[in-house]
């Protein structure tokens, strides 16, 4: 592995461990009841898992599989944020229902990415949340789709190798998404002290993430 990437990967592992320390025992803590909170909390944990998986795959020199996870992590963060801040109650009620025994459909479909971003921007969420997710989509959505769905970018780079700049950018992307996911967990649990601790962690290790 290229030295600069190895250094950033090690630093990223330290960052993720710091997030876990702040979120200690979060999965065992009582969260406010309700389908909305449960769904948002679950998507936050899914996003953190995708971020950890990206780091592991990159550390064992499997960048092709690692890059396929970045869009999945982005969508988990966006969906969790939209569910918590913007989803209508009627949608939450439908989403939390059980599908029919002979049905293969989800009980409720998510809006498309553009609609969720639009509604998130109009929600009570802090403005920076929708801005950050919108900026990332504008900058990298086509590439993320290509890496996840086996497009030309993925095919070419799997043959010719992955540029260090690309891997570093994606690593900072997953770290940024993991930070947003961690903050979502703190907000769902209604713990402003924990949220402030996460912000302090981010500020202390800002080199691991994209700069606002």
C-alpha positions, 0 to 999 in steps of 0.5 A: 500500500502506498505510504501516504494512504497507509498513514491516512488509513491509520489516522482514520482508524484512530478517528473511528475509534474516537467516535466509538469511545464517544458513542460507547454503549450507544446500542444498549442505551435507551432511545426515545421510543417510536418508529421514526427514532428506531429507523433513524438510529438503525440507519446511523449504525448501518452507515458507521458499519459501512465506514468501518468496512471500507477501512478494513477492505482498503487495509487488506488491499481490496479497493474495488470492493471498498469503493462499492460501499461509499454510495451505500454509506451515503444513502444510509446517512441520507435516509437516516437523516431524512427519516429523522428530520423530514419524513411525514408521519404517514410515511413513517407509519407505513414504513414501520408496518409489516409487508403482506405474507405474499408481498415482495415489496417494501411497505413504503418506498423512499423518495429519490435522492433529490427529493430527500435532499430538498425536503431535508433542506426545508426541515428543522435540521441544521442547514449544514447537514443538507448542504454537506450531503448535497455538495457531496452528491453534486461532486461525486454521484456519477462516480459513486454509482459507477463504483457501486454498480460496476461501471466503466470507472470501476472496470478501468481502475480494477485493471490499471490500479487506483490513483492514490488521490482517489483513494484518499478522497474516498477515505475522507468521504467515508470518514465525513459520512461516519461523523454525520452518522455519529451525530445522527445517533447523538441527536436521536438519543437527544444527547447534546453533550455527546454531540459536542464531544463528537464535534470536538473529536472532528475538530481535533482530527479534521485532517481525516475528513473533507473540509467544510 
